[in-house]
Amino acid sequence: MSREKEFKEALEGIDLPVLTLDNRWHKLFTQRARTPEIEKLADEVTELMSRQAKLREDERKVKALKKKLMGEIMELRDRVMKEGEKSRAAKELDQHTRLINDCNERIEEYQDEQIGIPREIYQKNLKLMMLSMDICYDKLHKNSDKIAVIDEWLSDIRVQLKKQVIEKQTMEVENFNLYSYMHSIFGAEVLEIFDIHYDPEKQHPIRTMEIDSRAGTLDQKQIRK
């Protein structure tokens, strides 16, 4: 069974909206171009809808004219009864009768043409829906594949970031302890001679440091995250 036939059977009895009249359908293509086939089908559906609307309006106008003529014909018949078969009223009656017959023919033509339009609109609209679904389905899967790749990349980055943060904190603690020992043993003047400039507040962002009062050093566990 073809995919199109499978779709048609699945959609049997479902009231499918005319896509070209639905603003949500147009929004499906705000970030991607419509294919030439979709453009052609959309134009054809729009033309059919316009033709159907025009036929209905023309039929309405002809029916209104017929109703007016039918209303006048009763008065004309009364005049013919009084004025005779060769009177002006008789000619007007014949003219009204011809016009009414012409209205009937035109109404029938409009109705006949309208019979096939809804089916044609449905078929083209269904095809339009399937083409739209193919594009959106393909985009959904491509996006899903890219999302999976990005998720995996983010997961790896989080692990690497965590490792880097731990390594950074470890080196900050080591630097602080080294400086503390050196400052305690050699003094500030000796460190100045060796051009060792170190400021814990600026060199690394250790937020809270609990320094052991006896050793004057930092332990990794003493850093509060």
C-alpha positions, 0 to 999 in steps of 0.5 A: 500500500502506497503512503498516500493511499495509507494516509487517505484511508487513515483520514477518511471521515476526518474534517480536514481544514483548508490549509490555505485559509489557516494562518497556522499552516502559513507559519509552518513555512516562516523559517523554510521555503515552500517547494514549487509543488506546494506553491502550485497546489496552494495557488490551485486551492485558492483559485478553487475557493475563489471560484466557488465563492463567485459561483455562490455569489452569482447564484445568490444574485440570480435567485434574487432576480428570479424572486423579483421577477416572480413577484412582478409576474403576478401583477402582469398577469392581472394586467393581461387579464384586463388589457388583453393578449396583445397589450404591452402587459402581455409583452412584459409578461412574455419577457418576464417568463423568458427571464425567469427561464433564463434564471433557472438555467443559470442557477442550474449551471452554477449548481452543477459547476459547484458540485465537483469543486468541494471534492477537488478542493478536498483532494488538492488540500489532502495532497497539500497536507501530505507534502507539508507533513513530509517537509515538517516530518523531515525537519523534525527528525533532522532537528532531533538528530542535531539535538541529540548531538548537542545534548551529548556535547553538552554532557561532555562539556559539563564533565570537562567543566567540572574537572576544570573547576576542581583543578582550578580550585586545587591550584588556587589552594596550592598557590595560597599554601605555597605563598603562606609558607614562603611568606612565613619562612622567608619574610616579605622582604625576601619575597620582594627580592625574588619579585614574587608578587602574589595577592590572594584576593586578585590572583584567584577567586577563593570566596571563603577561606578558613585559615588554620591559625597555627599553620596559616595554610589552606586545606582543599576541604576548607573552601566553601563552594 
